[in-house]
Amino acid sequence: MAERDLAPAAPPADAAMRGQTPAAARVARPRNSGIDCLRGFAILLVVVHHLALPFRLPLRPSLLGEWLPKRLLNAVSFNGYEAVFIFFVISGFLIATRILERHGDLRSVSLRQFYTARARRILPLLFLTLAVLSGFALAGIEGFGPGKDSQQTLAGLLASALTFTFNWYEGRTGWAPAAWDVLWSLSIEEVFYLGFPLLCLLLPRRVLIAALAVWALALIPLRDMVPASNEVWWEKAYLPGMAAIAWGVLTALLAQRWRPAQRDARAIALFGGFCILLVIGWGDLVHKHLFKSGLYLLCVGACTMLLAFHAHPPAPRRGLRWLARMGELSYELYLSHMFVVLAVVAGYRALLGATQTWTFTIYLPAVAICFALATALARFTARWDQPRHRRHLHTA
């Protein structure tokens, strides 16, 4: 989610075929519209999911529920968790691609450069978000502070968010306040990226690839190791999320060495899209008849689409520019959208009370407000991101 600026186009064909990374292959490139659209699709699922929860503004009881199939409404409403795993895969792909384009090999990563880039990208908006969350919590606004019977404290929420242990803190103390809860996935990503460059430097290439492959394939077993009785930790444990990131890293390594022909890339992208839509639309059947393999299919789908888009970036399409822009703003949208969600839910209830007939009318305005807020935040935090003359590059 935090790789807004890295959506790389394919390097020049001669460099890619030789597995080299000359300076010419690292020049500025246009954004990769395909990768941005995939991220935009994922963040849209997250925003809609948080609006559509049964205790907020669900779609099925609305007038829209009388006209659209139940399966379609469920697919739109209840795939936020799956969308986060798509983000994990994209994140691993983009970070590894960035290292490969800068240095040619994961073993040549510069720790200082890597950690500085992560800090510039992550911390300014995180600090701002935590400051606003804390202010709202101290003001007693519902959804922003621990309840009276909660085991959590504002100090505990802040400390866990700043140390990237938020998901672990939730696992011990229960669900966090609604506006804070999104921070769990950031903890998984950043803990992975604290250790990943060290593994790149310490492990031989083959050992590193083997370790990543085992980790990626162990996604479901790692998840099953967590007691299902602890619902929070079962959803938000470190290792399964990191396994999805490992899928993305492996795909970046493959993309460095293999560039499918355009016709093959198109077929690969269609296959990837089919896998993702199968999980999102028919996840219950996948779980029942395909050995609970939904998260594997999701990772495979995201990886194949990334591989195809990287090899042959699709031309930007006018009708999808809004979705690609949402992908560019995915980090800002992810951290800020709950402010909008909670506000529009409160506004709807103030006007219409408990009736759910018109909930569907809220979604487009809510997404538009989220988009506007994320755009403003991106402009505000840009001063701490990459230097001005490089902000058009797709850097991590």
Disulfide bonds with the S-S distance in Angstrom:
none
